[in-house]
């Protein structure tokens, strides 16, 4: 009996497989990368020179200059014909999307990267030197605007270098910008 009493006195002091867990809180801060919301102005179109010419008199549309704003992560950075990109990349990012959209219309589209790539490399605006009465000349430029806005200017000239259409667009889709050439 004495041994049992001694044993019962020591049991509360001995722990049988119960580990005590101590949690120490760290005072380091954890930051997460949260993307900012886009801040866009309302869509707006300003036509400076309305299209009054009869487009059925023209057969070809030459893409003289196409420069686009390229999306790179947190917004747009300027790219296109004046950014010094190689011809294949310029064609894929700038000229080809415009050409593909304009192929829906009735014009024969002349892409300078594909028409004469050697001459395009030396003289990017060489198409404006090719003059025929049945040709139209397209100048297309996208640039960054205020905040996350995308400003687009489109100019169409005839063979005498006279502007027959000039418009600026803010946050407008490519199909709406090129609609005067496709949907007339």
C-alpha positions as CSV (number, residue, x, y, z in Angstrom):
1,X,0.0,0.0,0.0
2,X,2.9,2.3,0.7
3,X,4.2,1.8,-2.8
4,X,0.8,2.6,-4.3
5,X,0.6,5.9,-2.4
6,X,4.1,6.9,-3.4
7,X,3.2,6.0,-7.0
8,X,0.1,8.2,-6.9
9,X,2.0,11.1,-5.5
10,X,4.5,11.1,-8.5
11,X,1.9,10.6,-11.3
12,X,0.7,14.2,-11.4
13,X,4.3,15.3,-11.8
14,X,5.1,13.0,-14.7
15,X,3.4,13.7,-18.1
16,X,2.5,10.7,-20.2
17,X,2.9,11.7,-23.9
18,X,1.3,15.1,-23.7
19,X,3.5,17.7,-25.3
20,X,2.9,21.3,-24.5
21,X,3.0,23.5,-27.6
22,X,4.2,27.1,-27.4
23,X,3.3,29.4,-30.2
24,X,5.5,32.5,-30.7
25,X,4.1,35.2,-32.9
26,X,6.4,36.8,-35.5
27,X,6.3,40.5,-36.0
28,X,7.1,40.4,-39.7
29,X,4.6,41.8,-42.2
30,X,3.4,40.0,-45.2
31,X,2.7,42.0,-48.3
32,X,0.7,40.7,-51.3
33,X,0.9,42.0,-54.9
34,X,-2.6,43.4,-55.6
35,X,-3.2,44.7,-59.1
36,X,-4.7,48.1,-59.4
37,X,-8.0,48.6,-61.1
38,X,-8.0,50.1,-64.6
39,X,-8.8,53.8,-64.6
40,X,-10.4,54.4,-68.0
41,X,-12.2,57.5,-69.4
42,X,-15.4,57.1,-71.3
43,X,-15.2,55.9,-74.9
44,X,-15.0,58.9,-77.3
45,X,-14.7,59.4,-81.0
46,X,-13.8,62.7,-82.6
47,X,-14.0,62.9,-86.4
48,X,-11.9,65.8,-87.7
49,X,-12.3,65.1,-91.4
50,X,-15.4,63.1,-92.3
51,X,-15.3,60.5,-95.0
52,X,-17.0,62.0,-98.0
53,X,-15.1,60.3,-100.8
54,X,-16.6,57.5,-102.8
55,X,-14.6,54.5,-101.7
56,X,-15.7,52.4,-104.7
57,X,-13.2,54.4,-106.8
58,X,-10.3,52.8,-104.9
59,X,-9.0,49.3,-105.1
60,X,-6.0,49.1,-102.7
61,X,-5.3,50.3,-99.2
62,X,-1.7,50.7,-98.3
63,X,-0.6,50.5,-94.7
64,X,1.9,53.3,-94.7
65,X,2.5,53.6,-91.0
66,X,1.1,51.6,-88.2
67,X,2.3,52.1,-84.6
68,X,0.6,50.5,-81.7
69,X,0.8,50.6,-77.9
70,X,1.8,47.2,-76.7
71,X,0.5,45.8,-73.4
72,X,3.4,44.9,-71.1
73,X,2.2,43.9,-67.7
74,X,1.1,47.1,-65.8
75,X,-0.1,49.0,-68.8
76,X,1.0,50.0,-72.3
77,X,4.3,50.9,-73.6
78,X,4.8,52.5,-77.0
79,X,5.8,50.2,-79.8
80,X,5.3,49.9,-83.5
81,X,7.3,51.1,-86.5
82,X,9.5,53.6,-84.7
83,X,10.4,51.4,-81.7
84,X,13.2,49.6,-83.6
85,X,11.6,46.2,-83.4
86,X,12.6,43.6,-86.0
87,X,10.3,43.2,-89.0
88,X,8.8,39.9,-88.0
89,X,7.7,41.3,-84.6
90,X,6.5,44.6,-86.1
91,X,4.4,42.7,-88.6
92,X,2.9,40.4,-86.0
93,X,2.1,43.0,-83.4
94,X,1.3,46.1,-85.5
95,X,0.6,45.5,-89.1
96,X,-0.9,42.0,-89.2
97,X,-3.9,42.7,-86.8
98,X,-4.8,45.8,-88.8
99,X,-4.5,43.9,-92.1
100,X,-6.6,41.0,-90.8
101,X,-9.4,43.3,-89.7
102,X,-9.3,45.3,-93.0
103,X,-9.4,42.0,-95.0
104,X,-13.1,41.9,-94.1
105,X,-13.6,44.9,-96.4
106,X,-13.4,45.1,-100.2
107,X,-9.9,46.6,-100.5
108,X,-6.7,44.8,-101.5
109,X,-4.5,45.4,-98.4
110,X,-0.8,46.1,-98.9
111,X,1.3,45.3,-95.9
112,X,4.8,46.9,-96.3
113,X,6.4,44.1,-94.2
114,X,5.2,41.5,-96.6
115,X,5.3,43.4,-99.8
116,X,9.0,44.2,-99.7
117,X,10.6,43.4,-96.4
118,X,14.1,44.5,-97.5
119,X,13.0,47.9,-98.5
120,X,10.8,48.2,-95.4
121,X,13.9,47.5,-93.2
122,X,15.7,50.4,-94.9
123,X,12.8,52.8,-95.5
124,X,9.8,52.0,-93.3
125,X,7.5,54.6,-95.0
126,X,8.3,53.5,-98.5
127,X,4.6,52.8,-99.5
128,X,3.8,56.5,-99.5
129,X,6.1,56.9,-102.5
130,X,4.0,54.5,-104.6
131,X,1.3,56.7,-106.2
132,X,-1.7,55.5,-108.1
133,X,-5.2,57.0,-108.4
134,X,-6.9,53.9,-107.1
135,X,-4.8,53.7,-103.9
136,X,-5.6,54.8,-100.4
137,X,-2.9,55.3,-97.8
138,X,-3.6,54.5,-94.1
139,X,-1.8,56.0,-91.1
140,X,-2.7,54.4,-87.8
141,X,-1.3,55.4,-84.4
142,X,-2.0,54.2,-80.9
143,X,-0.5,55.9,-77.9
144,X,-0.9,56.0,-74.1
145,X,-3.4,58.6,-72.9
146,X,-4.4,59.9,-69.5
147,X,-4.3,57.1,-66.9
148,X,-4.9,53.7,-68.6
149,X,-6.5,55.3,-71.7
150,X,-5.6,54.2,-75.2
151,X,-5.7,57.0,-77.8
152,X,-5.9,56.1,-81.4
153,X,-5.6,58.3,-84.5
154,X,-6.5,57.1,-88.0
155,X,-5.7,59.1,-91.1
156,X,-6.6,58.1,-94.7
157,X,-5.1,60.0,-97.6
158,X,-5.6,59.7,-101.3
159,X,-2.9,59.5,-104.0
160,X,-2.5,63.3,-104.0
161,X,-1.8,63.2,-100.3
162,X,-5.1,64.9,-99.5
163,X,-6.7,63.8,-96.2
164,X,-10.1,62.1,-96.9
165,X,-10.6,60.9,-93.4
166,X,-9.2,61.8,-90.0
167,X,-10.4,60.7,-86.6
168,X,-9.2,60.3,-83.0
169,X,-10.6,57.7,-80.7
170,X,-10.3,57.1,-76.9
171,X,-10.7,53.6,-75.6
172,X,-12.5,52.4,-78.8
173,X,-12.2,48.9,-80.2
174,X,-10.3,48.2,-83.4
175,X,-13.4,47.1,-85.2
176,X,-15.2,50.4,-84.5
177,X,-12.1,52.4,-85.5
178,X,-11.8,50.7,-88.9
179,X,-15.6,50.5,-89.5
180,X,-15.6,53.4,-92.1
181,X,-13.3,51.2,-94.3
182,X,-15.1,47.9,-93.7
183,X,-18.8,48.8,-93.4
184,X,-19.3,51.5,-95.9
